[in-house]
Amino acid sequence: MFYETEGGGHGLARDPFKALIAPRPIGWISSVDGKGRANLAPYSFFNAVSSNPPVVMFSSDGKKDSMTNIEETGCFVCNLAVYGLRDQMNKSSATVAHGVSEFELAELTPAPSRLVAAPRVGEAPAALECQYLKTIPVPTVDGGESGNFMILGQVVGIHIDDSLIVDGRVDMIRLAQLSRLGYMDYSVVGQVFAMDRPEV
């Protein structure tokens, strides 16, 4: 099949776009507002965009609390969502009133970070402390505004549970990191294989 994305011409029960751009790591973003109130929300449009310096991004569909808090305080934490925390991650995705703590809603511990004001998820086996860099409005092909925003942050500190490190490397099977597929589907890493780059 082929379809043009404008107008949703796929003819399917559900839009397949997100299912084709998968798996996507989940950016479980914790932030704090100017009054010190913590916020926690999962974003499936999340990834690393640079390794030196280490920079991550997540995309927000509209101006949500995470984006507002980050722009106000200049920091956030990306907590790794793993299989053992899948229910808590899902609970933290609920739409609640401003100022309501998703940490309390999901019964999670807001642990202090080392370098940024935003708390991290104490139960998460890994977390990336980030300093806010900038917000980029996502444009449309005709130069219009999409209402989506890409938030960039530089990773300044990384927490890793020691049990995940095997032979000097993070064991991805032990980590069991959640990834978002299409629709309401999720996955975890169940197989890892290596391939060396060819020498030309």
Secondary structure as UniProt FT lines:
FT   TURN            5..10
FT   HELIX           17..20
FT   STRAND          24..25
FT   STRAND          27..32
FT   TURN            34..35
FT   STRAND          38..43
FT   STRAND          46..51
FT   TURN            52..53
FT   STRAND          54..61
FT   HELIX           65..73
FT   STRAND          75..80
FT   HELIX           83..85
FT   HELIX           86..91
FT   TURN            92..93
FT   TURN            98..99
FT   HELIX           102..105
FT   TURN            106..107
FT   STRAND          110..111
FT   STRAND          120..121
FT   TURN            122..123
FT   STRAND          126..139
FT   TURN            141..142
FT   STRAND          145..160
FT   HELIX           162..164
FT   STRAND          165..166
FT   TURN            167..168
FT   STRAND          169..170
FT   HELIX           172..175
FT   STRAND          177..180
FT   TURN            183..184
FT   STRAND          186..188
//
